[in-house]
C-alpha cells in the first residue's frame, strides 16, 4: 500500500477516534455535560425570545441593539463556564444565525467562513505545515537536538528556559499567529525538559506574539493599519503617512510595552507577586511534581506531536532543526527586508505560506539525505497533521463566529454604545478599553482596527487637534485591540498558542488573563497621566 492510500484510508479512522476520545473526555463528565446542556437551553430560550421580539427590535444602523453582542457573549461565557470550547462556539454560532435571521448556519456562515482563502491559508500554514514540521521533527529528533544544544548553551532551569522563550518571541516577531507557532514549536522541548508548565509557556508565547509585532513592526501591521487611516484626516493622505505615523507612535503603545516587560519579569520570576491563583498553582505543580498540565486537562496538541519516533539508524543533528527553520525565516524575512528597506516599496513582499511549505520540504529533504526512508519521513508528516485536528476544528468554529459577529453588527453596536460615554480628557484610555472589549468579543485585533480606526482618528482630532494627543489615541487603539485579542478564547492567536505549546485552551485563557489585565491597567494609567500632564 502506498502512502497516499494509507492517508486516505487511515486519516478518517484516526479523526473519528480522536474526536470520540475528545468528546468522551469533555462530555463524559456529568457536571460538564449538565453545564453544556443548561447553557444550550438558556441560549435557545434567548433565541426564542428574540424570535418573538423580532418585530419590536429590528435591525438599525448595521446592528440589532443589545442582541448584537449575544452570540460572542454566550460563546465566551459558556467557554469559561463549561471549559469546553467546541460546543460553546457552536452554540454562539447557532444563536447568531437566529438573530441575523439566517437559521441555515451551514450555508449562511460555516461554508462561507471555512471556504475562504484566509482559512485555507490557516489550514495550509498554521496547521498542516506547522503540524507536519513538528511531526517530521519527531522522526528526525531535530527539535529535541536543538533543545539539548540550547540547554547546554544558555538554559539552566525554568527561569532561563522562560527567558529563552521571551527572546524567541522577539526574534519571531513577524506577526501574532506566525510568532505563536514558530516560538511555541521552537521552545516547547526546552521548556518541557526544565519543568515549565504549559500554562506558563502558553502565556509567554501569547504575550510575546502580537505585542512584539506592534513594537518591532517590521511586518505587515503598519501597512495594514495605514490602509485604514488614509483619508480620515488631512495628516494621512498617502500610505506612507500612515506607516510613518505608526512608527512615531511606538513609544506610546503602552500595553505592548508593559506586556513585554511583565513577561520578561515573569520569565525571570522577578515579579513581586504573580496575579492569578491558577497560574501560581500551575507553577507550583510543575516544579514539585513535574506535571506540565493539570490533571484532567485536555491539551491542544495530540500525542503525535510529542512522541519521539526516531529510527534506530538515524543520527539527529542541529541541521535537522536549523535547516527547516533557516529556510522558513530566510524566505519570510529576506524578501520583505529587501523590498521594504532597499526598494522602499509600499507593499513589501511577504512570502509566509511559501516559507512554511518550503520548511516542511527542507525538513523532509534533509532527513532523506541523511538516510531516512521516504516512507518514514512522510509518516512523520502525516502524524504531525493528525495532531492538530482538534485545533483545526476550534479554529474553524472561531472563524465562523467572527463571521456571525459581523453579520449581527457586534462591533458597530459596542462602538455606538460606548461612544456617547467618552470624556475627552480620558479618550486614549477609553479607546483602549473599548478596543479591548470589541477584540475580546470578536477574537480579532485586525478586525477591531478596521471598525475603530475610521471612527477614532477623526474623533481624536476633533476633540484635541494635536499630533501628540493623536499619537496617544492611535497607540491606544493598537494596544487595546491586541490585549482583547490576546485574552479572548475565540482568538486564533490564543488557540494557536495553546496548540503550539500543548496547553489546554481554557487553562491558558484563565491563567494569562490576570497578567494581561495587570499590563492593561498600567497602560490606562499611563495614558491618563500623559493626557493630564501634557494635553
C-alpha positions as CSV (number, residue, x, y, z in Angstrom):
1,X,0.0,0.0,0.0
2,X,1.5,3.4,-1.0
3,X,1.5,6.4,1.3
4,X,-1.4,8.1,-0.4
5,X,-3.6,5.0,0.1
6,X,-2.6,4.9,3.7
7,X,-3.6,8.5,4.2
8,X,-6.9,8.1,2.5
9,X,-7.8,5.0,4.5
10,X,-6.4,5.8,7.9
11,X,-6.9,9.6,8.2
12,X,-10.8,9.4,8.6
13,X,-10.4,6.5,11.1
14,X,-8.0,8.5,13.2
15,X,-10.0,11.6,13.1
16,X,-13.1,9.8,14.2
17,X,-11.3,8.0,17.0
18,X,-9.6,11.2,18.1
19,X,-12.8,13.2,18.1
20,X,-14.6,10.5,20.0
21,X,-11.9,10.5,22.7
22,X,-12.1,14.3,22.9
23,X,-15.9,14.3,23.2
24,X,-15.8,11.5,25.7
25,X,-13.3,13.4,27.9
26,X,-15.4,16.6,27.9
27,X,-18.9,15.2,27.7
28,X,-18.2,12.1,29.9
29,X,-18.0,14.3,33.0
30,X,-21.7,14.6,34.3
31,X,-21.0,18.1,35.6
32,X,-19.6,19.3,32.3
33,X,-22.5,17.6,30.4
34,X,-25.1,19.3,32.6
35,X,-23.5,22.6,32.3
36,X,-23.4,22.4,28.5
37,X,-27.0,21.3,28.3
38,X,-28.1,24.1,30.6
39,X,-26.1,26.6,28.6
40,X,-27.6,25.4,25.4
41,X,-31.1,25.5,26.9
42,X,-30.5,29.1,28.0
43,X,-29.3,30.1,24.6
44,X,-32.3,28.5,22.9
45,X,-34.6,30.4,25.3
46,X,-32.8,33.7,24.4
47,X,-33.1,32.8,20.7
48,X,-36.8,32.0,21.1
49,X,-37.4,35.2,22.9
50,X,-35.7,37.2,20.2
51,X,-37.8,35.4,17.5
52,X,-40.9,36.7,19.3
53,X,-39.5,40.2,19.6
54,X,-38.1,40.4,16.1
55,X,-40.6,43.0,15.0
56,X,-40.0,45.0,18.2
57,X,-36.2,45.1,17.9
58,X,-35.4,45.4,14.1
59,X,-32.0,45.9,12.7
60,X,-30.9,49.5,12.6
61,X,-27.5,51.2,11.9
62,X,-26.0,47.9,11.0
63,X,-26.7,46.1,14.3
64,X,-29.5,44.6,16.3
65,X,-29.0,46.5,19.5
66,X,-28.2,44.6,22.6
67,X,-28.8,41.3,20.7
68,X,-25.7,42.0,18.6
69,X,-23.4,41.2,21.5
70,X,-25.2,38.0,22.5
71,X,-23.5,35.4,20.1
72,X,-19.9,36.1,21.2
73,X,-21.0,36.8,24.8
74,X,-22.8,33.5,25.1
75,X,-19.9,31.6,23.5
76,X,-17.4,33.2,25.8
77,X,-19.5,32.7,28.9
78,X,-20.1,29.1,28.1
79,X,-16.4,28.5,27.3
80,X,-15.4,29.8,30.7
81,X,-18.3,28.1,32.5
82,X,-18.0,24.6,30.9
83,X,-14.3,24.8,29.9
84,X,-15.5,23.2,26.7
85,X,-14.8,25.4,23.7
86,X,-16.2,23.4,20.7
87,X,-19.8,23.3,22.0
88,X,-19.6,26.9,23.3
89,X,-18.6,28.2,19.9
90,X,-21.2,26.2,18.1
91,X,-24.0,27.4,20.4
92,X,-22.8,31.0,19.8
93,X,-23.0,30.5,16.0
94,X,-26.5,29.0,16.2
95,X,-27.7,31.9,18.3
96,X,-26.2,34.4,15.9
97,X,-27.9,32.7,13.0
98,X,-31.3,33.1,14.7
99,X,-30.6,36.8,15.5
100,X,-29.4,37.5,11.9
101,X,-32.4,35.8,10.5
102,X,-30.3,33.1,8.8
103,X,-31.1,29.8,10.6
104,X,-29.3,27.8,8.0
105,X,-25.9,28.3,9.6
106,X,-24.2,25.8,7.3
107,X,-24.9,27.7,4.1
108,X,-25.0,31.1,5.8
109,X,-21.9,31.1,7.9
110,X,-19.9,27.8,8.1
111,X,-19.2,27.3,4.4
112,X,-18.6,30.9,3.6
113,X,-16.1,31.2,6.6
114,X,-14.1,28.0,6.1
115,X,-14.3,28.2,2.3
116,X,-12.3,31.4,2.2
117,X,-8.7,31.9,1.1
118,X,-7.7,33.2,4.5
119,X,-8.9,30.0,6.2
120,X,-7.2,27.9,3.6
121,X,-4.0,29.8,4.5
122,X,-4.6,28.9,8.1
123,X,-5.0,25.2,7.3
124,X,-2.0,25.2,5.0
125,X,0.4,27.2,7.1
126,X,-0.5,27.2,10.7
127,X,-2.0,23.7,10.9
128,X,-0.7,21.3,8.2
129,X,2.7,22.9,7.7
130,X,3.2,23.5,11.5
131,X,1.9,20.1,12.5
132,X,3.7,18.4,9.6
133,X,7.0,20.1,10.5
134,X,6.7,19.1,14.2
135,X,5.8,15.6,13.1
136,X,8.9,15.4,11.0
137,X,11.0,16.5,14.0
138,X,9.5,13.5,15.9
139,X,11.3,11.3,13.3
140,X,14.5,13.3,12.9
141,X,14.9,14.5,16.5
142,X,15.7,18.0,15.3
143,X,13.7,19.9,17.9
144,X,15.0,17.6,20.7
145,X,18.6,18.0,19.5
146,X,18.1,21.8,19.4
147,X,16.6,21.7,22.9
148,X,19.7,19.8,24.2
149,X,22.0,22.3,22.4
150,X,20.2,25.3,23.7
151,X,20.0,23.9,27.2
152,X,23.8,23.4,27.2
153,X,24.4,26.8,25.8
154,X,22.2,29.1,27.9
155,X,19.3,27.3,29.6
156,X,20.0,26.1,33.1
157,X,16.5,25.9,34.7
158,X,12.9,27.1,34.4
159,X,13.8,30.8,34.6
160,X,16.3,30.7,31.8
161,X,14.0,28.4,29.8
162,X,11.3,31.1,30.0
163,X,13.8,33.8,29.2
164,X,14.8,31.8,26.1
165,X,11.1,31.8,25.2
166,X,10.8,35.5,25.6
167,X,13.8,36.1,23.3
168,X,12.4,33.7,20.7
169,X,9.1,35.7,20.8
170,X,11.0,38.9,19.9
171,X,13.0,37.2,17.2
172,X,9.9,35.6,15.6
173,X,8.1,39.0,15.6
174,X,6.6,38.8,12.0
175,X,3.0,38.7,13.3
176,X,0.8,37.3,16.0
177,X,-0.2,34.0,14.6
178,X,3.2,33.4,12.9
179,X,5.1,34.2,16.2
180,X,3.0,31.8,18.3
181,X,3.6,28.8,16.1
182,X,7.3,29.5,15.5
183,X,8.1,30.3,19.1
184,X,5.9,27.5,20.5
185,X,7.4,24.9,18.3
186,X,10.9,26.0,19.0
187,X,10.9,26.4,22.7
188,X,8.5,23.7,23.9
189,X,11.1,20.9,24.0
190,X,13.4,23.2,26.1
191,X,10.7,24.3,28.4
192,X,9.3,20.7,28.9
193,X,12.8,19.5,29.8
194,X,13.0,22.1,32.6
195,X,9.6,21.6,34.1
196,X,8.0,24.8,32.8
197,X,4.2,24.3,33.0
198,X,2.3,24.5,29.7
199,X,0.2,27.3,31.2
200,X,3.4,29.4,31.8
201,X,4.7,28.6,28.3
202,X,1.5,29.4,26.6
203,X,1.3,32.8,28.3
204,X,4.9,33.5,27.4
205,X,4.3,32.6,23.8
206,X,1.0,34.5,23.5
207,X,2.2,37.6,25.3
208,X,5.3,38.0,23.1
209,X,3.4,37.5,19.8
210,X,1.2,40.4,18.8
211,X,2.7,42.8,21.4
212,X,6.1,42.2,19.9
213,X,4.7,42.5,16.4
214,X,3.4,46.0,17.2
215,X,6.6,47.1,19.0
216,X,9.0,45.7,16.4
217,X,6.8,46.3,13.4
218,X,9.0,45.1,10.5
219,X,6.0,43.2,9.2
220,X,2.6,43.8,7.6
221,X,1.0,45.5,10.6
222,X,1.9,49.1,9.7
223,X,0.9,48.6,6.1
224,X,-2.5,47.2,7.2
225,X,-3.2,50.0,9.7
226,X,-2.1,52.7,7.2
227,X,-4.7,51.5,4.8
228,X,-7.4,52.0,7.4
229,X,-6.4,55.6,8.4
230,X,-5.8,57.0,4.9
231,X,-8.2,59.9,4.3
232,X,-9.6,60.0,7.8
233,X,-7.9,63.4,8.5
234,X,-5.6,65.6,6.5
235,X,-2.4,64.2,8.1
236,X,-3.0,60.8,6.3
237,X,-3.0,61.4,2.6
238,X,-0.8,58.5,1.5
239,X,0.0,55.0,2.7
240,X,3.5,56.2,3.7
241,X,1.9,58.8,6.0
242,X,0.1,56.1,7.9
243,X,3.2,53.9,8.1
244,X,5.4,56.8,9.4
245,X,2.8,57.7,12.0
246,X,2.7,54.0,13.1
247,X,6.4,54.2,13.8
248,X,6.3,57.5,15.5
249,X,3.5,56.2,17.8
250,X,5.5,53.2,19.0
251,X,6.7,54.8,22.3
252,X,3.1,55.3,23.4
253,X,1.9,51.7,22.7
254,X,1.9,51.2,26.5
255,X,0.0,47.9,26.6
256,X,2.6,46.2,24.3
257,X,5.4,47.7,26.3
258,X,4.0,46.7,29.7
259,X,3.1,43.2,28.4
260,X,6.6,42.5,27.2
261,X,8.1,43.9,30.4
262,X,5.8,41.9,32.6
263,X,6.5,38.8,30.6
264,X,10.2,39.4,31.0
265,X,9.9,39.8,34.8
266,X,7.6,36.7,34.8
267,X,10.3,34.7,33.0
268,X,13.0,35.6,35.5
269,X,10.5,35.3,38.3
270,X,11.2,38.8,39.5
271,X,7.5,39.8,39.8
272,X,6.9,40.5,43.5
273,X,3.5,38.8,43.1
274,X,2.1,36.6,40.3
275,X,-1.5,37.6,39.8
276,X,-3.9,34.7,39.5
277,X,-4.3,31.7,41.8
278,X,-4.4,29.3,38.9
279,X,-1.1,30.4,37.4
280,X,0.6,30.2,40.8
281,X,-0.8,26.7,41.2
282,X,0.5,25.7,37.8
283,X,4.0,26.9,38.7
284,X,4.0,25.0,42.0
285,X,2.6,21.8,40.3
286,X,5.2,21.7,37.5
287,X,8.1,22.4,39.8
288,X,7.3,20.0,42.5
289,X,5.6,17.1,40.6
290,X,6.8,17.6,37.1
291,X,3.2,17.6,35.7
292,X,3.2,20.1,32.9
293,X,-0.7,20.1,32.7
294,X,-3.2,19.9,35.4
295,X,-4.9,16.6,36.0
296,X,-8.0,16.3,33.7
297,X,-6.7,18.9,31.2
298,X,-7.2,18.3,27.5
299,X,-4.0,19.7,25.8
300,X,-4.5,21.1,22.3
301,X,-1.5,19.1,20.9
302,X,-2.0,15.4,20.4
303,X,0.5,12.7,21.2
304,X,1.5,12.6,17.6
305,X,3.2,15.9,18.2
306,X,5.1,14.9,21.3
307,X,6.1,11.3,21.0
308,X,9.6,10.8,19.6
309,X,9.9,8.0,17.0
310,X,13.5,8.4,15.7
311,X,14.6,5.4,13.6
312,X,17.5,3.4,15.2
313,X,19.9,4.1,12.4
314,X,19.2,7.9,12.2
315,X,21.7,10.3,13.9
316,X,19.8,13.6,14.9
317,X,21.8,16.8,14.3
318,X,21.3,20.5,14.6
319,X,20.8,20.7,10.8
320,X,17.5,18.8,11.3
321,X,16.3,21.9,13.2
322,X,18.2,24.8,11.7
323,X,17.7,23.7,8.1
324,X,13.8,24.0,8.1
325,X,13.8,27.0,10.5
326,X,16.5,28.7,8.4
327,X,14.5,28.1,5.2
328,X,11.4,29.4,6.9
329,X,13.0,32.6,8.3
330,X,15.0,33.3,5.2
331,X,12.1,33.1,2.8
332,X,9.8,35.1,5.2
333,X,12.3,37.9,6.2
334,X,14.8,38.4,3.4
335,X,12.4,39.3,0.6
336,X,10.4,41.5,3.0
337,X,13.6,43.3,4.2
338,X,14.9,43.8,0.6
339,X,11.6,45.2,-0.8
340,X,11.0,47.4,2.3
341,X,14.4,48.8,3.1
342,X,16.2,48.6,-0.3
343,X,13.5,49.1,-2.8
344,X,11.3,51.3,-0.5
345,X,8.2,49.5,-1.7
346,X,4.8,50.5,-0.1
347,X,3.8,46.8,-0.5
348,X,6.9,44.8,0.5
349,X,6.9,41.1,-0.4
350,X,5.9,38.8,2.4
351,X,6.0,35.0,1.5
352,X,4.6,33.4,4.6
353,X,2.8,30.4,3.1
354,X,5.8,29.7,0.8
355,X,8.2,29.9,3.7
356,X,6.3,27.3,5.8
357,X,5.8,24.9,2.9
358,X,9.5,25.2,2.0
359,X,10.4,24.5,5.6
360,X,8.5,21.2,5.5
361,X,10.1,20.2,2.2
362,X,13.6,21.1,3.5
363,X,12.9,19.0,6.7
364,X,11.9,16.0,4.6
365,X,14.8,16.6,2.2
366,X,17.4,16.7,4.9
367,X,16.0,13.6,6.6
368,X,16.2,11.6,3.3
369,X,19.7,12.9,2.5
370,X,20.8,11.6,5.9
371,X,19.5,8.2,5.2
372,X,15.9,8.2,6.4
373,X,13.4,6.4,4.1
374,X,10.7,8.5,2.3
375,X,8.0,6.3,3.9
376,X,9.2,7.1,7.5
377,X,9.6,10.9,6.7
378,X,6.1,11.1,5.2
379,X,4.6,9.1,8.1
380,X,6.1,11.7,10.4
381,X,4.5,14.5,8.4
382,X,1.1,12.7,8.5
383,X,1.3,12.1,12.2
384,X,2.0,15.8,12.7
385,X,-1.0,16.8,10.7
386,X,-3.2,14.4,12.7
387,X,-2.0,16.0,15.9
388,X,-3.6,19.4,15.1
389,X,-7.0,18.2,14.0
390,X,-8.7,19.4,17.2
391,X,-7.1,22.8,16.7
392,X,-8.4,22.9,13.2
393,X,-11.9,22.3,14.4
394,X,-11.8,25.0,17.0
395,X,-10.2,27.5,14.6
396,X,-12.9,26.8,12.0
397,X,-15.7,27.5,14.6
398,X,-13.9,30.6,15.8
399,X,-13.6,32.0,12.3
400,X,-17.3,31.2,11.7
401,X,-18.2,33.0,14.9
402,X,-16.3,36.1,13.7
403,X,-18.4,36.0,10.5
404,X,-21.5,35.8,12.7
405,X,-20.4,38.8,14.8
406,X,-20.0,40.8,11.6
407,X,-23.5,39.7,10.4
408,X,-25.2,40.9,13.6
409,X,-23.1,44.1,14.0
410,X,-21.3,43.3,17.3
411,X,-18.5,45.8,16.8
412,X,-20.8,48.5,15.5
413,X,-23.1,48.2,18.5
414,X,-20.2,48.3,21.0
415,X,-18.7,51.4,19.4
416,X,-22.1,53.2,19.3
417,X,-23.0,52.1,22.9
418,X,-19.8,53.3,24.5
419,X,-19.0,56.3,22.1
420,X,-21.5,58.6,23.9
421,X,-19.8,57.9,27.3
422,X,-16.3,59.1,26.2
423,X,-14.9,62.0,28.1
424,X,-12.3,64.0,26.0
425,X,-9.7,64.1,28.8
426,X,-9.6,60.3,29.0
427,X,-10.2,59.5,25.4
428,X,-7.0,57.4,24.9
429,X,-7.7,55.2,27.9
430,X,-11.4,54.8,26.9
431,X,-10.4,53.9,23.4
432,X,-8.1,51.3,24.7
433,X,-10.8,49.7,26.9
434,X,-13.3,50.0,24.0
435,X,-10.9,48.2,21.6
436,X,-10.2,45.6,24.3
437,X,-13.9,44.8,24.6
438,X,-14.5,44.6,20.9
439,X,-11.4,42.4,20.3
440,X,-12.3,40.2,23.2
441,X,-15.8,39.7,21.9
442,X,-14.8,39.1,18.3
443,X,-11.5,37.4,18.7
444,X,-9.6,39.6,16.2
445,X,-7.3,42.7,16.6
446,X,-7.2,43.4,12.9
447,X,-11.0,43.3,12.7
448,X,-11.2,45.7,15.6
449,X,-8.8,48.1,13.8
450,X,-11.0,48.0,10.7
451,X,-14.0,49.1,12.8
452,X,-12.4,51.5,15.3
453,X,-9.7,53.4,13.4
454,X,-12.1,55.1,10.9
455,X,-14.0,56.4,13.9
456,X,-11.3,57.0,16.4
457,X,-8.9,59.1,14.3
458,X,-11.4,61.8,13.3
459,X,-12.9,61.8,16.8
460,X,-9.5,62.3,18.5
461,X,-8.5,65.1,16.1
462,X,-11.9,66.8,16.6
463,X,-11.5,66.6,20.4
464,X,-7.9,67.8,20.6
465,X,-6.3,68.8,17.3
466,X,-2.8,67.9,18.5
467,X,-0.3,65.4,17.0
468,X,0.8,64.2,20.4
469,X,-2.8,63.5,21.5
470,X,-3.5,61.8,18.2
471,X,-0.4,59.6,18.8
472,X,-1.7,58.6,22.2
473,X,-5.1,57.7,20.8
474,X,-3.6,55.9,17.8
475,X,-1.3,53.8,20.1
476,X,-4.2,53.1,22.5
477,X,-6.3,51.5,19.7
478,X,-3.3,49.4,18.6
479,X,-2.6,48.2,22.2
480,X,-6.2,47.7,23.3
481,X,-7.1,45.6,20.3
482,X,-4.0,43.4,20.9
483,X,-5.0,43.0,24.6
484,X,-8.5,41.9,23.8
485,X,-7.4,39.6,21.1
486,X,-4.8,38.0,23.4
487,X,-7.3,37.4,26.2
488,X,-10.1,36.1,24.0
489,X,-10.7,32.3,24.0
490,X,-12.0,32.6,20.4
491,X,-8.9,34.3,19.1
492,X,-6.7,32.5,16.6
493,X,-3.6,33.6,18.4
494,X,-4.9,32.3,21.7
495,X,-5.9,29.0,20.1
496,X,-2.6,28.6,18.3
497,X,-0.6,29.5,21.4
498,X,-2.3,26.6,23.2
499,X,-1.8,24.3,20.2
500,X,1.9,25.1,19.8
501,X,2.7,24.7,23.5
502,X,0.4,21.7,24.1
503,X,-1.7,23.6,26.7
504,X,-5.4,23.2,27.5
505,X,-7.1,26.1,25.8
506,X,-9.2,27.3,28.8
507,X,-6.3,26.7,31.2
508,X,-4.3,29.1,29.0
509,X,-7.1,31.7,28.9
510,X,-7.8,31.7,32.7
511,X,-4.1,31.7,33.7
512,X,-2.9,34.5,31.4
513,X,-5.9,36.8,31.9
514,X,-4.8,38.3,35.3
515,X,-1.3,39.1,33.9
516,X,-2.7,40.7,30.8
517,X,-5.1,42.8,33.0
518,X,-2.2,44.0,35.0
519,X,-0.5,45.3,31.8
520,X,-3.8,46.8,30.7
521,X,-4.4,48.7,33.9
522,X,-0.8,50.1,33.9
523,X,-1.3,51.2,30.2
524,X,-4.6,53.0,31.0
525,X,-3.0,54.8,34.0
526,X,-0.1,55.8,31.7
527,X,-2.5,57.3,29.1
528,X,-4.5,59.2,31.7
529,X,-1.3,60.6,33.3
530,X,0.1,61.8,30.0
531,X,-3.1,63.4,28.9
532,X,-3.5,65.2,32.3
533,X,0.2,66.4,32.3
534,X,0.8,67.4,28.6
535,X,-2.5,67.9,26.8
